[in-house]
Amino acid sequence: MSNLPRNFIASLFVSALLMPSFAEAKVGYQGEQDPSAIEESPEPDLTIENTQELSSGALLEQQLREQEIRMTWQERMNATEGFWASYMNNRKNTSAFVEQHQIRREKRAEKRLACRNDVRRANKDNILSETMHCFRATLTLDLEMLRKEQQYIEAIPGVSAEHRAAAAFHIQNLMDATSTIVSAIDVGVYGNKEDLEEAKLNLESHYRLSKRVSMIKLRIDHSIMWSKQLIVRLHSVLMMGNPHDEVVPKIEESIACLEQKESLLFSLFSLEEYSALDSQFRQVQSEIKFCTEMARKAFMLNKELEQENDAL
């Protein structure tokens, strides 16, 4: 294993722990790093030992297993190539989107509260018109938020074309349906409260729900990329950073933990029911934090051991 500079080892460890949740990324560690060393993580050493003691069938099985592991690692390295640079380049846009999205959410909440008060004060003659006016106003704010969200997902790194396109498709469908209702309100299509409530229900059940499912799957896809990135970078520490012997099994344990959570994340794509998808994704996210905490403790132990050696 290479004996890399200590600040490089630290940068690999720390950057490996910067796993933001989707659309909640913060500006993180920006230490000096050698991009070529980071991007070109070596493959695991899978040399077959004691092959003469294995039967031909067992040897073939072991070779196939090792080939599968190599392919998995190669897929991870290919998938994460360039991701870190793209993430760092896009972090200002992400930060700005998160900030502005929160402002728009607060503005919409304030409008809804004001509308409730207006409808509550309305008399029997104008309550329908007031309700439609308020609904139209909140839909207009929704459209603004959806347009910004659509622009944001077009630029975020670390998601597949498939899930990016699916999210964009369902956002556009929701925007079209919302615009149709706004136009219908403007021309007086809804003549009673029941018709308006039916339009609201249709918008929620057919369009908003589909959009939410697609956005969670986009977040899952994004989390998978971060998991791959964490695994590859921790492996870089293991193979190139020359960590202390006491730290090696802790890094390996962190990698194994992340690999398990990566598999769980992939399994979530088969879910279509929103509440189940949302709750299970939240659960896996919390479990991933446990894996990254293991890696953080490994880093702290490595740092303590280095300081002890320096004191000798």
Residue, then its C-alpha position, 0 to 999 in steps of 0.5 A: m500500500s502507498n504511504l500517502p501524505r497525512n492530509f490526503i488521507a484525512s481528505l479521503f476520510v472526511s469527504a467520504l462522510l459528506m453524504p447529504s440527503f437529496a436537495e439538502a446538500k450543504v457546502g462541505y469539506q473543500g480540502e486539497q485533494d489529488p483528483s487522480a488518486i481519488e478517481e483511480s481507486p484500485e480494485p480489491d486484491l482478489t488473488i486466489e490462495n491455496t488453489q491446489e487445495l481446492s477441487s476443480g468445482a470449488l475452484l471454478e465457484q471461487q473464480l466466478r465469485e471473485q469475477e462477480i466481485r471485480m465486476t461490482w467494484q468496476e461498476r462502482m468505480n465507473a459510476t462514480e467517476g467524475f461525480w465528486a467534481s460535479y457535486m462540488n461544482n454544483r454545490k452552490n446551485t444546490s444551496a441556492f435552490v434549498e434556500q429559495h425552495q424554503i422561502r417559496r414554501e413559507k410564502r405558500a404556507e402564509k398564503r394558505l393561512a390567509c386564504r383560510n381566514d378569507v374563506r372563513r370570513a366570507n358570506k354565503d353569497n361569495i364563499l365559492s368565489e373566494t374559495m376559487h380565488c384562494f385555490r387559484a392563488t395557491l396553484t399559481l405558487d405551486l406552479e412556480m415551485l414546480r418550475k424551479e424544481q424541474q430546473y433543479i433536477e435537470a442539473i443535479p449530479g449523481v442520478s441516472a437518466e432514467h430516474r431524472a426523466a421520470a421525475a421530470f415527466h411527472i413534474q410536467n404532468l402535474m404542471d399541466a394538470t395544475s395549469t388546466i385547473v387554473s384556466a378552468i377557474d378563470v373561465g368559470v367551469y366550476g359552478n359549485k364547491e363539489d366540482l372544485e373539491e373533485a378537481k382538488l382530489n383528482l390533482e392530488s390522487h393522480y398527479r401529485l402522488s405520482k410526482r412524489v413517488s418519482m421524486i423519492k425514487l430520484r432521491i433513492d438513486h442519488s443516495i445509491m450514488w453517494s453510497k457507491q462514492l463512500i464505498v470507493r473512497l473508503h476503499s481508497v483509504l484502505m488500499m492507498g492510505n496505509p491506515h493503522d492495523e487497528v483501523v483496517p477492520k473498522i474501515e472494512e466493517s464500514i464498507a460492508c455496512l454500506e454495501q448492505k445498505e446499497s442493496l437495500l436502496f436498490s430493493l426500494f425501486s420495486l415499491e410503488e405505494y408512496s407511504a411504504l416507499d417513503s417510510q422504508f427510504r427514511q429507515v435506510q437513510s437512518e441506517i446509512k448514518f450508522c455506517t458513516e458514523m462507523a467510518r468517522k470513528a475509524f478516522m478518529l482512531n487513525k488520527e489518535l494513533e498517528q498523534e501517539n506515534d508523533a509523540l514517541 
